[in-house]
């Protein structure tokens, strides 16, 4: 590992609504080193995907980064022009979106969409881009790649569309790959192929990967480090093995306990009671206290800081 390729400090994102601004990411700080895979884990609504969209510069029109710093390869992402951002996006920073059916344009063929990326960012001719597109589809394990180039997204299965998205993301040899739930809704065989593909990419090209998931099995398979997010905040950060062996935050404990154990026969699977709070009505004090088994009256009033237990392991809790 070397210097951070992506450095996020005190990132704050909010969305404009009819009732005013609603903050959804509240002071998130993390970094991704060159050649490293960092996983962001948490339930839906924890702010994982919004963080990734902020890094890509593609927040919805009513969303904005209103404070913090985002640096990619020593370039301030909050100060570069839209033209510079477009040159980065899809080229040096690529993203695999959570839902490939909506990420792919339904009115253009797979080949057109692959060629467009390569012509724009790699300055290839149409013929060279077509050939490279076929090579990328073959790389991600798509059979009859030449035929697939002429098909439309609706003519492919969910797994095929996801692999097309990965082929597009990898086609320009990005320095940073952001993968938002890359294995969602895929069968286990395809999941394993995609995770292997991502690991090979990191090993061969020294690509940094930021993977966003709620699947701790995926985390254990590919991640070097993990940050756990809850209600728009980082509540724990640790190397992957340390997090699994010695989780500190009660929320992380709950996520671990929710993993089904193949050898344990239980009547009911464990689940964390309650739901992630609505951003318009966040609890005071620790945001997790309404669901936390360790919470007391102090937790209802004190908002804990993220503190480091050692040089690599941090937690946001006053009870552990």
C-alpha angles and dihedrals in degrees: 000000000000138000120342113271089193122032120184120185126185092333114191124186128181138179127220114233136169088269095050134266120342117198114219103167112045117192101322116181126184142124137215118216124216110277092009132125113218119187124206110204132188146107123286108285096032094112100255099126094039088056091053093047089052090054090050092047092235104114114150115270092263093051128086142172102237100175143009138051134280118187125180117186089339093308118123104233091196093058105039119100124258088251092055090047091053089051090054097043113085091007113057094005118039131177135206105208125220096240113038094187091066095035093057117070107246096209098055129067122249089248093053092052094047093047092048092060094047095045092048100044105023098034091229123161117251091256094049091045091051091052092047090048091056090048091052093050090051090048091059092048102258112153120221089020094175091056092046089057089069096047130095123236094253089059092063131074121248092258092050092049090050091052090049088054090051091048090053092047093050098040095092096043095244122210089217125032118194112199116190108197091325095180100043114135093004124124117251095257093055090042090057092048093051094047090049090049091053092049091049090050091055093047097045101038102023087236116172114229130203107192121190116200148137091212110100090190089064089047092053090049102051114009130101095185134013135207118194116211128198128174093348096312138097106246098174139011127184145135108282098251093046092050092053094043099040114018112178110185116078089230091056089048088053093050091050092048090052092064109105112239113219094213097043115090106203132165094222130022116234117255134177108251118241130010139275107282121256111257089231091059110034117173118247120248114013108011091218097052097099089062100031121109091205098050121126134170092285090059089057093061108024118077103207122224122228103260129185119238089190136346094292107023122075133171137183105219136102094203101061 
